[in-house]
């Protein structure tokens, strides 16, 4: 196994762990904590995780980088439905994982392209 495959696997395990933590903590919370739960997990943790995962995956990963662009928006839609028993869906929940994920993907791809151009120029000058 190479480094790129290991990074993809680690990021996928992180994603699954994050989803399990969100579901378990959502089920354990009682009534009245919905706003705090939503603020912490859906407005803060999910967008930051989507951004960082897509950034790292686009810099160092392989084909999983495209899958992460799909998984976080789907999680943003399905998690409120699972946690709040079907009443948590809002059309804006798609964007909590999509917009930061796309931003991380674009920035990571740009940085990888700059790094590859620099390496190619150094190899060409030798």
The first five atom37 places (N, CA, C, CB, O) and aatype in JSON, in Angstrom:
{
  "aatype": [20, 20, 20, 20, 20, 20, 20, 20, 20, 20, 20, 20, 20, 20, 20, 20, 20, 20, 20, 20, 20, 20, 20, 20, 20, 20, 20, 20, 20, 20, 20, 20, 20, 20, 20, 20, 20, 20, 20, 20, 20, 20, 20, 20, 20, 20, 20, 20, 20, 20, 20, 20, 20, 20, 20, 20, 20, 20, 20, 20, 20, 20, 20, 20, 20, 20, 20, 20, 20, 20, 20, 20, 20, 20, 20, 20, 20, 20, 20, 20, 20, 20, 20, 20, 20, 20, 20, 20, 20, 20, 20, 20, 20, 20, 20, 20, 20, 20, 20, 20, 20, 20, 20, 20, 20, 20, 20, 20, 20, 20, 20, 20, 20, 20, 20, 20, 20, 20, 20, 20, 20, 20, 20, 20, 20, 20],
  "atom_mask": [
    [1, 1, 1, 1, 1],
    [1, 1, 1, 1, 1],
    [1, 1, 1, 1, 1],
    [1, 1, 1, 1, 1],
    [1, 1, 1, 1, 1],
    [1, 1, 1, 1, 1],
    [1, 1, 1, 1, 1],
    [1, 1, 1, 1, 1],
    [1, 1, 1, 1, 1],
    [1, 1, 1, 1, 1],
    [1, 1, 1, 1, 1],
    [1, 1, 1, 1, 1],
    [1, 1, 1, 1, 1],
    [1, 1, 1, 1, 1],
    [1, 1, 1, 1, 1],
    [1, 1, 1, 1, 1],
    [1, 1, 1, 1, 1],
    [1, 1, 1, 1, 1],
    [1, 1, 1, 1, 1],
    [1, 1, 1, 1, 1],
    [1, 1, 1, 1, 1],
    [1, 1, 1, 1, 1],
    [1, 1, 1, 1, 1],
    [1, 1, 1, 1, 1],
    [1, 1, 1, 1, 1],
    [1, 1, 1, 1, 1],
    [1, 1, 1, 1, 1],
    [1, 1, 1, 1, 1],
    [1, 1, 1, 1, 1],
    [1, 1, 1, 1, 1],
    [1, 1, 1, 1, 1],
    [1, 1, 1, 1, 1],
    [1, 1, 1, 1, 1],
    [1, 1, 1, 1, 1],
    [1, 1, 1, 1, 1],
    [1, 1, 1, 1, 1],
    [1, 1, 1, 1, 1],
    [1, 1, 1, 1, 1],
    [1, 1, 1, 1, 1],
    [1, 1, 1, 1, 1],
    [1, 1, 1, 1, 1],
    [1, 1, 1, 1, 1],
    [1, 1, 1, 1, 1],
    [1, 1, 1, 1, 1],
    [1, 1, 1, 1, 1],
    [1, 1, 1, 1, 1],
    [1, 1, 1, 1, 1],
    [1, 1, 1, 1, 1],
    [1, 1, 1, 1, 1],
    [1, 1, 1, 1, 1],
    [1, 1, 1, 1, 1],
    [1, 1, 1, 1, 1],
    [1, 1, 1, 1, 1],
    [1, 1, 1, 1, 1],
    [1, 1, 1, 1, 1],
    [1, 1, 1, 1, 1],
    [1, 1, 1, 1, 1],
    [1, 1, 1, 1, 1],
    [1, 1, 1, 1, 1],
    [1, 1, 1, 1, 1],
    [1, 1, 1, 1, 1],
    [1, 1, 1, 1, 1],
    [1, 1, 1, 1, 1],
    [1, 1, 1, 1, 1],
    [1, 1, 1, 1, 1],
    [1, 1, 1, 1, 1],
    [1, 1, 1, 1, 1],
    [1, 1, 1, 1, 1],
    [1, 1, 1, 1, 1],
    [1, 1, 1, 1, 1],
    [1, 1, 1, 1, 1],
    [1, 1, 1, 1, 1],
    [1, 1, 1, 1, 1],
    [1, 1, 1, 1, 1],
    [1, 1, 1, 1, 1],
    [1, 1, 1, 1, 1],
    [1, 1, 1, 1, 1],
    [1, 1, 1, 1, 1],
    [1, 1, 1, 1, 1],
    [1, 1, 1, 1, 1],
    [1, 1, 1, 1, 1],
    [1, 1, 1, 1, 1],
    [1, 1, 1, 1, 1],
    [1, 1, 1, 1, 1],
    [1, 1, 1, 1, 1],
    [1, 1, 1, 1, 1],
    [1, 1, 1, 1, 1],
    [1, 1, 1, 1, 1],
    [1, 1, 1, 1, 1],
    [1, 1, 1, 1, 1],
    [1, 1, 1, 1, 1],
    [1, 1, 1, 1, 1],
    [1, 1, 1, 1, 1],
    [1, 1, 1, 1, 1],
    [1, 1, 1, 1, 1],
    [1, 1, 1, 1, 1],
    [1, 1, 1, 1, 1],
    [1, 1, 1, 1, 1],
    [1, 1, 1, 1, 1],
    [1, 1, 1, 1, 1],
    [1, 1, 1, 1, 1],
    [1, 1, 1, 1, 1],
    [1, 1, 1, 1, 1],
    [1, 1, 1, 1, 1],
    [1, 1, 1, 1, 1],
    [1, 1, 1, 1, 1],
    [1, 1, 1, 1, 1],
    [1, 1, 1, 1, 1],
    [1, 1, 1, 1, 1],
    [1, 1, 1, 1, 1],
    [1, 1, 1, 1, 1],
    [1, 1, 1, 1, 1],
    [1, 1, 1, 1, 1],
    [1, 1, 1, 1, 1],
    [1, 1, 1, 1, 1],
    [1, 1, 1, 1, 1],
    [1, 1, 1, 1, 1],
    [1, 1, 1, 1, 1],
    [1, 1, 1, 1, 1],
    [1, 1, 1, 1, 1],
    [1, 1, 1, 1, 1],
    [1, 1, 1, 1, 1],
    [1, 1, 1, 1, 1],
    [1, 1, 1, 1, 1],
    [1, 1, 1, 1, 1],
    [1, 1, 1, 1, 1]
  ],
  "atom_positions": [
    [[0.83, -1.19, 0.0], [0.0, 0.0, 0.0], [0.87, 1.24, 0.0], [-0.94, 0.0, 1.21], [1.92, 1.31, 0.64]],
    [[0.4, 2.21, -0.73], [1.17, 3.44, -0.77], [0.54, 4.5, 0.13], [1.29, 3.95, -2.21], [-0.52, 4.29, 0.72]],
    [[1.2, 5.62, 0.2], [0.79, 6.7, 1.09], [-0.59, 7.26, 0.71], [1.82, 7.83, 1.07], [-1.39, 7.57, 1.59]],
    [[-0.85, 7.37, -0.59], [-2.12, 7.95, -1.04], [-3.3, 7.07, -0.67], [-2.09, 8.17, -2.55], [-4.36, 7.58, -0.28]],
    [[-3.14, 5.77, -0.78], [-4.22, 4.85, -0.4], [-4.46, 4.91, 1.09], [-3.88, 3.42, -0.83], [-5.62, 4.87, 1.53]],
    [[-3.4, 4.99, 1.88], [-3.56, 5.07, 3.33], [-4.28, 6.35, 3.75], [-2.2, 4.99, 4.01], [-5.1, 6.32, 4.67]],
    [[-3.98, 7.45, 3.11], [-4.65, 8.71, 3.45], [-6.13, 8.63, 3.12], [-4.0, 9.9, 2.7], [-6.97, 9.08, 3.9]],
    [[-6.47, 8.05, 1.97], [-7.87, 7.88, 1.62], [-8.6, 7.03, 2.65], [-8.0, 7.25, 0.23], [-9.72, 7.36, 3.05]],
    [[-7.97, 5.95, 3.08], [-8.59, 5.07, 4.08], [-8.75, 5.79, 5.42], [-7.76, 3.8, 4.27], [-9.8, 5.67, 6.06]],
    [[-7.74, 6.53, 5.84], [-7.83, 7.27, 7.1], [-8.94, 8.32, 7.06], [-6.49, 7.93, 7.42], [-9.68, 8.47, 8.02]],
    [[-9.04, 9.03, 5.95], [-10.1, 10.03, 5.83], [-11.48, 9.4, 5.79], [-9.88, 10.88, 4.59], [-12.44, 9.96, 6.32]],
    [[-11.59, 8.24, 5.16], [-12.88, 7.55, 5.14], [-13.25, 7.05, 6.53], [-12.84, 6.38, 4.15], [-14.41, 7.15, 6.94]],
    [[-12.28, 6.52, 7.27], [-12.54, 6.09, 8.65], [-12.92, 7.29, 9.51], [-11.3, 5.38, 9.25], [-13.82, 7.19, 10.35]],
    [[-12.26, 8.42, 9.31], [-12.63, 9.65, 10.03], [-14.06, 10.06, 9.72], [-11.67, 10.79, 9.67], [-14.81, 10.44, 10.62]],
    [[-14.45, 9.99, 8.45], [-15.81, 10.35, 8.06], [-16.84, 9.44, 8.73], [-15.97, 10.28, 6.53], [-17.83, 9.93, 9.28]],
    [[-16.62, 8.15, 8.7], [-17.55, 7.2, 9.32], [-17.61, 7.43, 10.83], [-17.12, 5.74, 9.02], [-18.69, 7.39, 11.41]],
    [[-16.47, 7.67, 11.46], [-16.43, 7.94, 12.9], [-17.2, 9.21, 13.23], [-14.98, 8.07, 13.39], [-17.94, 9.25, 14.21]],
    [[-17.04, 10.24, 12.43], [-17.77, 11.49, 12.64], [-19.28, 11.27, 12.53], [-17.32, 12.54, 11.63], [-20.04, 11.79, 13.35]],
    [[-19.7, 10.52, 11.55], [-21.13, 10.24, 11.38], [-21.67, 9.47, 12.58], [-21.38, 9.44, 10.07], [-22.75, 9.78, 13.08]],
    [[-20.94, 8.48, 13.04], [-21.38, 7.68, 14.19], [-21.46, 8.56, 15.44], [-20.42, 6.49, 14.44], [-22.41, 8.44, 16.22]],
    [[-20.48, 9.43, 15.64], [-20.49, 10.32, 16.81], [-21.69, 11.26, 16.75], [-19.19, 11.14, 16.89], [-22.35, 11.49, 17.76]],
    [[-21.98, 11.8, 15.59], [-23.12, 12.7, 15.45], [-24.43, 11.98, 15.73], [-23.16, 13.32, 14.04], [-25.29, 12.51, 16.43]],
    [[-24.59, 10.78, 15.19], [-25.84, 10.04, 15.4], [-26.0, 9.63, 16.86], [-25.87, 8.79, 14.5], [-27.07, 9.81, 17.44]],
    [[-24.94, 9.08, 17.46], [-25.03, 8.63, 18.85], [-25.28, 9.8, 19.8], [-23.75, 7.89, 19.26], [-26.14, 9.71, 20.68]],
    [[-24.55, 10.87, 19.62], [-24.76, 12.02, 20.51], [-26.13, 12.65, 20.28], [-23.66, 13.07, 20.31], [-26.73, 13.17, 21.22]],
    [[-26.62, 12.62, 19.06], [-27.96, 13.14, 18.8], [-29.04, 12.3, 19.43], [-28.21, 13.23, 17.32], [-30.05, 12.83, 19.91]],
    [[-28.85, 11.0, 19.44], [-29.84, 10.1, 20.07], [-29.78, 10.17, 21.59], [-29.6, 8.66, 19.61], [-30.8, 9.97, 22.26]],
    [[-28.6, 10.45, 22.15], [-28.47, 10.5, 23.61], [-28.98, 11.82, 24.2], [-27.03, 10.3, 23.99], [-29.33, 11.86, 25.38]],
    [[-29.01, 12.87, 23.42], [-29.49, 14.15, 23.94], [-31.0, 14.11, 24.15], [-29.11, 15.29, 22.98], [-31.73, 13.49, 23.38]],
    [[-31.43, 14.78, 25.17], [-32.85, 14.84, 25.46], [-33.52, 15.97, 24.71], [-33.07, 14.99, 26.95], [-32.9, 16.67, 23.9]],
    [[-34.79, 16.13, 24.98], [-35.56, 17.21, 24.36], [-35.04, 18.55, 24.85], [-37.07, 17.06, 24.67], [-34.64, 18.69, 26.0]],
    [[-35.05, 19.54, 23.96], [-34.65, 20.88, 24.32], [-33.22, 21.23, 23.96], [-34.83, 21.07, 25.76], [-32.82, 22.38, 24.09]],
    [[-32.45, 20.25, 23.51], [-31.05, 20.5, 23.15], [-30.85, 20.51, 21.64], [-30.16, 19.44, 23.77], [-29.71, 20.47, 21.17]],
    [[-31.92, 20.58, 20.88], [-31.81, 20.5, 19.43], [-31.01, 21.65, 18.84], [-33.19, 20.46, 18.82], [-30.2, 21.44, 17.94]],
    [[-31.23, 22.86, 19.33], [-30.54, 24.03, 18.77], [-29.04, 23.96, 19.06], [-31.14, 25.32, 19.35], [-28.23, 24.26, 18.18]],
    [[-28.65, 23.59, 20.26], [-27.23, 23.47, 20.59], [-26.59, 22.35, 19.77], [-27.05, 23.19, 22.1], [-25.47, 22.51, 19.27]],
    [[-27.28, 21.23, 19.64], [-26.76, 20.12, 18.86], [-26.58, 20.53, 17.39], [-27.7, 18.9, 18.96], [-25.55, 20.25, 16.79]],
    [[-27.58, 21.18, 16.85], [-27.52, 21.62, 15.45], [-26.39, 22.62, 15.25], [-28.85, 22.24, 15.02], [-25.66, 22.54, 14.26]],
    [[-26.25, 23.55, 16.18], [-25.2, 24.56, 16.05], [-23.81, 23.92, 16.09], [-25.33, 25.6, 17.15], [-22.96, 24.25, 15.27]],
    [[-23.59, 23.04, 17.03], [-22.27, 22.43, 17.18], [-21.94, 21.51, 16.01], [-22.19, 21.65, 18.48], [-20.88, 21.62, 15.41]],
    [[-22.84, 20.6, 15.69], [-22.51, 19.58, 14.71], [-22.74, 20.01, 13.26], [-23.3, 18.35, 14.99], [-21.91, 19.74, 12.4]],
    [[-23.86, 20.67, 12.98], [-24.19, 20.96, 11.59], [-23.66, 22.3, 11.1], [-25.67, 20.93, 11.41], [-23.39, 22.46, 9.91]],
    [[-23.51, 23.27, 11.99], [-23.03, 24.58, 11.56], [-21.53, 24.75, 11.76], [-23.76, 25.66, 12.32], [-20.92, 25.59, 11.09]],
    [[-20.93, 23.98, 12.67], [-19.5, 24.15, 12.96], [-18.71, 22.91, 12.53], [-19.29, 24.41, 14.45], [-17.82, 23.02, 11.68]],
    [[-19.01, 21.75, 13.1], [-18.18, 20.57, 12.9], [-18.28, 19.99, 11.49], [-18.56, 19.5, 13.91], [-17.25, 19.67, 10.89]],
    [[-19.47, 19.86, 10.95], [-19.62, 19.29, 9.61], [-18.96, 20.15, 8.53], [-21.1, 19.1, 9.3], [-18.26, 19.59, 7.69]],
    [[-19.16, 21.47, 8.5], [-18.46, 22.26, 7.48], [-16.93, 22.26, 7.62], [-18.94, 23.68, 7.52], [-16.22, 22.19, 6.61]],
    [[-16.43, 22.32, 8.85], [-14.97, 22.29, 9.04], [-14.42, 20.94, 8.61], [-14.61, 22.56, 10.52], [-13.38, 20.88, 7.95]],
    [[-15.1, 19.87, 8.96], [-14.66, 18.53, 8.55], [-14.72, 18.36, 7.04], [-15.51, 17.46, 9.23], [-13.81, 17.78, 6.45]],
    [[-15.77, 18.85, 6.43], [-15.88, 18.75, 4.97], [-14.75, 19.51, 4.29], [-17.24, 19.3, 4.48], [-14.15, 19.01, 3.33]],
    [[-14.45, 20.7, 4.77], [-13.38, 21.5, 4.18], [-12.03, 20.8, 4.33], [-13.32, 22.89, 4.83], [-11.3, 20.63, 3.35]],
    [[-11.7, 20.39, 5.55], [-10.39, 19.78, 5.79], [-10.23, 18.43, 5.1], [-10.16, 19.62, 7.28], [-9.17, 18.14, 4.55]],
    [[-11.28, 17.62, 5.13], [-11.19, 16.31, 4.48], [-11.0, 16.46, 2.98], [-12.45, 15.5, 4.77], [-10.17, 15.77, 2.39]],
    [[-11.76, 17.36, 2.35], [-11.61, 17.56, 0.91], [-10.28, 18.21, 0.56], [-12.75, 18.41, 0.38], [-9.7, 17.92, -0.48]],
    [[-9.78, 19.09, 1.42], [-8.48, 19.71, 1.19], [-7.37, 18.66, 1.23], [-8.21, 20.8, 2.23], [-6.55, 18.59, 0.32]],
    [[-7.35, 17.85, 2.28], [-6.32, 16.83, 2.43], [-6.44, 15.77, 1.35], [-6.4, 16.18, 3.81], [-5.44, 15.32, 0.8]],
    [[-7.67, 15.38, 1.04], [-7.88, 14.35, 0.02], [-7.47, 14.83, -1.36], [-9.33, 13.92, 0.01], [-6.89, 14.07, -2.14]],
    [[-7.76, 16.09, -1.68], [-7.37, 16.58, -3.01], [-5.87, 16.82, -3.1], [-8.12, 17.88, -3.34], [-5.3, 16.77, -4.19]],
    [[-5.22, 17.07, -1.98], [-3.76, 17.23, -1.99], [-3.03, 15.89, -2.08], [-3.31, 17.98, -0.74], [-2.08, 15.74, -2.86]],
    [[-3.46, 14.92, -1.29], [-2.69, 13.69, -1.14], [-3.43, 12.42, -1.54], [-2.25, 13.57, 0.25], [-2.81, 11.36, -1.59]],
    [[-4.71, 12.5, -1.82], [-5.49, 11.3, -2.07], [-5.54, 10.89, -3.52], [-6.86, 11.48, -1.57], [-4.91, 11.49, -4.39]],
    [[-6.31, 9.85, -3.76], [-6.52, 9.35, -5.11], [-7.96, 9.62, -5.51], [-6.18, 7.83, -5.21], [-8.41, 10.76, -5.47]],
    [[-8.67, 8.59, -5.9], [-10.03, 8.77, -6.42], [-11.07, 9.04, -5.33], [-10.43, 7.54, -7.19], [-12.18, 9.47, -5.65]],
    [[-10.74, 8.81, -4.08], [-11.69, 9.07, -2.99], [-12.02, 10.55, -2.88], [-11.13, 8.57, -1.67], [-13.04, 10.9, -2.29]],
    [[-11.18, 11.42, -3.42], [-11.44, 12.85, -3.32], [-12.76, 13.22, -3.98], [-10.3, 13.65, -3.94], [-13.42, 14.16, -3.55]],
    [[-13.14, 12.5, -5.01], [-14.42, 12.77, -5.66], [-15.58, 12.22, -4.83], [-14.44, 12.16, -7.06], [-16.67, 12.79, -4.83]],
    [[-15.35, 11.12, -4.15], [-16.39, 10.54, -3.31], [-16.68, 11.42, -2.1], [-15.98, 9.15, -2.87], [-17.82, 11.52, -1.67]],
    [[-15.65, 12.04, -1.54], [-15.86, 12.93, -0.39], [-16.71, 14.14, -0.77], [-14.52, 13.39, 0.18], [-17.45, 14.66, 0.07]],
    [[-16.6, 14.59, -2.0], [-17.45, 15.7, -2.44], [-18.93, 15.33, -2.43], [-17.05, 16.15, -3.85], [-19.78, 16.2, -2.29]],
    [[-19.22, 14.05, -2.56], [-20.61, 13.58, -2.54], [-21.05, 13.2, -1.13], [-20.79, 12.39, -3.49], [-22.19, 13.44, -0.75]],
    [[-20.14, 12.6, -0.36], [-20.52, 12.05, 0.95], [-20.91, 13.12, 1.96], [-19.38, 11.23, 1.51], [-21.87, 12.92, 2.71]],
    [[-20.22, 14.23, 2.01], [-20.55, 15.25, 3.01], [-21.9, 15.93, 2.75], [-19.46, 16.29, 3.04], [-22.65, 16.14, 3.71]],
    [[-22.24, 16.29, 1.52], [-23.59, 16.84, 1.31], [-24.69, 15.82, 1.61], [-23.74, 17.33, -0.11], [-25.74, 16.18, 2.15]],
    [[-24.46, 14.57, 1.26], [-25.46, 13.53, 1.57], [-25.6, 13.39, 3.08], [-25.07, 12.18, 0.93], [-26.7, 13.23, 3.6]],
    [[-24.48, 13.44, 3.79], [-24.53, 13.39, 5.26], [-25.26, 14.6, 5.81], [-23.12, 13.31, 5.85], [-26.01, 14.49, 6.78]],
    [[-25.05, 15.77, 5.2], [-25.75, 16.97, 5.64], [-27.25, 16.87, 5.47], [-25.24, 18.16, 4.89], [-28.0, 17.5, 6.22]],
    [[-27.7, 16.09, 4.51], [-29.14, 15.89, 4.3], [-29.68, 14.79, 5.21], [-29.43, 15.55, 2.83], [-30.72, 14.96, 5.84]],
    [[-28.97, 13.66, 5.28], [-29.5, 12.49, 5.99], [-29.35, 12.57, 7.51], [-28.82, 11.26, 5.5], [-30.19, 12.03, 8.23]],
    [[-28.32, 13.21, 8.01], [-28.13, 13.24, 9.46], [-29.26, 13.94, 10.21], [-26.83, 13.93, 9.77], [-29.7, 13.41, 11.23]],
    [[-29.75, 15.1, 9.77], [-30.89, 15.68, 10.5], [-32.13, 14.79, 10.46], [-31.22, 17.04, 9.93], [-32.91, 14.77, 11.42]],
    [[-32.32, 14.08, 9.37], [-33.48, 13.18, 9.27], [-33.33, 12.03, 10.25], [-33.63, 12.64, 7.82], [-34.3, 11.65, 10.91]],
    [[-32.14, 11.46, 10.35], [-31.9, 10.33, 11.26], [-31.95, 10.79, 12.72], [-30.54, 9.67, 10.96], [-32.58, 10.14, 13.55]],
    [[-31.29, 11.89, 13.02], [-31.19, 12.34, 14.41], [-32.53, 12.87, 14.92], [-30.12, 13.42, 14.53], [-32.93, 12.57, 16.04]],
    [[-33.21, 13.65, 14.11], [-34.46, 14.28, 14.55], [-35.7, 13.53, 14.09], [-34.52, 15.7, 14.06], [-36.79, 14.1, 14.08]],
    [[-35.54, 12.28, 13.7], [-36.64, 11.38, 13.34], [-37.5, 11.93, 12.21], [-37.5, 11.12, 14.56], [-38.73, 11.92, 12.3]],
    [[-36.87, 12.4, 11.16], [-37.58, 12.79, 9.95], [-38.04, 14.22, 9.88], [-38.72, 11.93, 9.79], [-38.54, 14.64, 8.83]],
    [[-37.91, 14.98, 10.94], [-38.39, 16.36, 10.91], [-37.27, 17.37, 10.77], [-39.19, 16.66, 12.15], [-37.53, 18.57, 10.82]],
    [[-36.03, 16.93, 10.61], [-34.91, 17.85, 10.61], [-34.45, 18.29, 9.23], [-33.78, 17.24, 11.31], [-33.49, 19.05, 9.12]],
    [[-35.13, 17.83, 8.18], [-34.64, 18.16, 6.84], [-35.0, 19.59, 6.47], [-35.22, 17.19, 5.8], [-36.13, 20.05, 6.66]],
    [[-34.01, 20.27, 5.95], [-34.18, 21.61, 5.41], [-33.34, 21.65, 4.14], [-33.75, 22.74, 6.45], [-32.26, 21.06, 4.09]],
    [[-33.8, 22.33, 3.13], [-33.07, 22.32, 1.86], [-31.69, 22.95, 1.99], [-33.87, 23.06, 0.79], [-30.81, 22.67, 1.18]],
    [[-31.48, 23.79, 2.99], [-30.16, 24.39, 3.18], [-29.16, 23.42, 3.82], [-30.28, 25.63, 4.03], [-27.96, 23.68, 3.8]],
    [[-29.64, 22.31, 4.37], [-28.72, 21.37, 5.01], [-27.78, 20.71, 4.0], [-29.49, 20.3, 5.76], [-26.73, 20.2, 4.39]],
    [[-28.14, 20.72, 2.74], [-27.25, 20.21, 1.7], [-25.97, 21.02, 1.64], [-27.96, 20.22, 0.34], [-24.9, 20.48, 1.4]],
    [[-26.08, 22.32, 1.85], [-24.95, 23.21, 1.64], [-23.96, 23.23, 2.8], [-25.44, 24.59, 1.4], [-22.86, 23.74, 2.64]],
    [[-24.32, 22.68, 3.97], [-23.38, 22.64, 5.09], [-22.19, 21.76, 4.79], [-24.07, 22.16, 6.36], [-21.1, 21.99, 5.32]],
    [[-22.37, 20.75, 3.96], [-21.25, 19.91, 3.56], [-20.74, 20.22, 2.16], [-21.65, 18.47, 3.63], [-19.58, 19.95, 1.85]],
    [[-21.62, 20.79, 1.32], [-21.26, 20.99, -0.09], [-20.34, 22.19, -0.29], [-22.5, 21.17, -0.91], [-19.29, 22.06, -0.92]],
    [[-20.71, 23.34, 0.21], [-19.94, 24.56, -0.03], [-18.53, 24.46, 0.58], [-20.68, 25.78, 0.55], [-17.56, 24.75, -0.12]],
    [[-18.38, 24.07, 1.86], [-17.01, 23.93, 2.39], [-16.22, 22.82, 1.7], [-17.05, 23.65, 3.9], [-15.01, 22.92, 1.53]],
    [[-16.92, 21.76, 1.29], [-16.25, 20.67, 0.6], [-15.7, 21.1, -0.74], [-17.19, 19.51, 0.42], [-14.57, 20.76, -1.1]],
    [[-16.5, 21.85, -1.49], [-16.04, 22.35, -2.79], [-14.88, 23.32, -2.6], [-17.2, 23.03, -3.55], [-13.92, 23.3, -3.36]],
    [[-14.97, 24.18, -1.58], [-13.88, 25.12, -1.32], [-12.59, 24.38, -0.97], [-14.27, 26.08, -0.17], [-11.53, 24.73, -1.49]],
    [[-12.67, 23.38, -0.12], [-11.48, 22.6, 0.22], [-10.92, 21.85, -0.98], [-11.8, 21.62, 1.32], [-9.7, 21.75, -1.14]],
    [[-11.8, 21.33, -1.82], [-11.38, 20.61, -3.01], [-10.67, 21.54, -3.99], [-12.58, 19.95, -3.69], [-9.62, 21.19, -4.53]],
    [[-11.22, 22.72, -4.21], [-10.62, 23.67, -5.14], [-9.26, 24.15, -4.63], [-11.56, 24.88, -5.37], [-8.29, 24.2, -5.38]],
    [[-9.19, 24.51, -3.36], [-7.92, 24.98, -2.8], [-6.87, 23.87, -2.82], [-8.13, 25.49, -1.35], [-5.72, 24.12, -3.18]],
    [[-7.26, 22.66, -2.45], [-6.31, 21.55, -2.47], [-5.84, 21.22, -3.87], [-6.93, 20.33, -1.85], [-4.65, 20.93, -4.07]],
    [[-6.74, 21.25, -4.84], [-6.35, 20.98, -6.22], [-5.43, 22.07, -6.74], [-7.6, 20.87, -7.11], [-4.46, 21.78, -7.45]],
    [[-5.71, 23.31, -6.4], [-4.85, 24.42, -6.81], [-3.44, 24.28, -6.22], [-5.47, 25.76, -6.39], [-2.45, 24.45, -6.93]],
    [[-3.37, 23.96, -4.94], [-2.06, 23.8, -4.3], [-1.29, 22.62, -4.89], [-2.23, 23.59, -2.78], [-0.07, 22.69, -5.06]],
    [[-2.0, 21.55, -5.21], [-1.34, 20.39, -5.81], [-0.83, 20.72, -7.21], [-2.31, 19.2, -5.87], [0.25, 20.29, -7.6]],
    [[-1.61, 21.48, -7.97], [-1.16, 21.9, -9.3], [0.08, 22.78, -9.22], [-2.29, 22.64, -10.04], [1.01, 22.61, -10.0]],
    [[0.09, 23.72, -8.27], [1.27, 24.59, -8.1], [2.5, 23.79, -7.72], [1.0, 25.67, -7.04], [3.6, 24.04, -8.21]],
    [[2.31, 22.81, -6.83], [3.42, 21.96, -6.41], [3.95, 21.14, -7.59], [2.99, 21.03, -5.26], [5.16, 21.0, -7.77]],
    [[3.03, 20.6, -8.4], [3.45, 19.8, -9.55], [4.16, 20.65, -10.6], [2.25, 19.11, -10.18], [5.13, 20.19, -11.22]],
    [[3.7, 21.87, -10.82], [4.36, 22.76, -11.77], [5.78, 23.09, -11.29], [3.55, 24.06, -11.96], [6.72, 23.11, -12.08]],
    [[5.92, 23.34, -9.99], [7.23, 23.65, -9.42], [8.18, 22.46, -9.56], [7.1, 24.05, -7.95], [9.34, 22.64, -9.91]],
    [[7.69, 21.26, -9.3], [8.52, 20.06, -9.42], [8.91, 19.84, -10.88], [7.78, 18.82, -8.86], [10.05, 19.49, -11.17]],
    [[7.96, 20.04, -11.78], [8.26, 19.86, -13.21], [9.3, 20.86, -13.7], [6.99, 19.99, -14.04], [10.16, 20.5, -14.5]],
    [[9.24, 22.1, -13.23], [10.23, 23.1, -13.62], [11.61, 22.74, -13.08], [9.81, 24.49, -13.12], [12.62, 22.93, -13.77]],
    [[11.66, 22.24, -11.85], [12.95, 21.84, -11.27], [13.54, 20.65, -12.02], [12.78, 21.49, -9.76], [14.74, 20.59, -12.26]],
    [[12.68, 19.71, -12.4], [13.17, 18.54, -13.15], [13.6, 18.92, -14.56], [12.08, 17.46, -13.23], [14.53, 18.33, -15.11]],
    [[12.95, 19.91, -15.13], [13.28, 20.35, -16.48], [14.62, 21.08, -16.5], [12.18, 21.25, -17.03], [15.37, 20.99, -17.48]],
    [[14.92, 21.8, -15.44], [16.18, 22.57, -15.36], [17.38, 21.69, -15.08], [16.08, 23.64, -14.29], [18.51, 22.15, -15.26]],
    [[17.2, 20.49, -14.65], [18.33, 19.59, -14.33], [18.93, 18.97, -15.54], [17.9, 18.5, -13.38], [19.89, 18.21, -15.44]]
  ]
}
